[in-house]
Amino acid sequence: MNDGKGLKDYVNDLQEFENAQVKKEYIYFNKDGKEIDNDVDKVYAQVIIQNKKEYYQVVTYQNALLDPMGKYQKRQAYLETKMKKVDKQTFNFYLTYLQTNNSIYLTRANRSYQNG
């Protein structure tokens, strides 16, 4: 099994591989569905790009998608919200709702989220 590589070469290759695995890129969206540069502002949706794959997350409250124009509008600073992983269809419906304020997209996003 001697292919000309020493143990040090294998360790270096492993470290390079692990460093390549960790690279993540984030894209954040605010309550208007507009892309923002940082996560200091309130984030309502985000895309995580890792290893050339995209993962989608939206903000939830009590295991339902949070409606930033809904009944919890004034209390959002006090709510215990979580970012939950969703599929691309749910993410697109939710982002369209944030951009247009058309409630049919929130309804579709909720149904898609509940159906998994």
GIPERA-V23923 format. One line per field, one symbol per residue. ss: DSSP state (H for helix, E for strand, - for the rest). psi: psi as a letter, one per 30 degrees, with the letter a starting at -180 (. if undefined). burial: 1 if it has 16 or more other ideal C-beta (glycine too) atoms within 10 Angstrom, else 0. A space follows every 10 residues. Layout:
ss: ???
psi: ???
burial: ???
This chain:
ss: ------HHHH HHHHHHHHHH HH-EEEEEE- ----EE---- ----EEEEEE --EEEEEEEE E--EE----- --HHHHHH-- -EEEEE-HHH HHHHHHHHHH --HHHHHHHH HHHHH-
psi: gjgfkleeee eeeeeeeeee ffkkkkkkka fggkklflge lkkfllkkjk hgkkkkklkl khhlkkjfga fgefgfffki lkkkklleee eeeeeeeeef gjfeeeeeee eeeef.
burial: 0000000000 0000000000 0000000110 1010010000 0011111000 0000011110 1000111100 0000010000 0000010001 1111111100 0000110111 011000
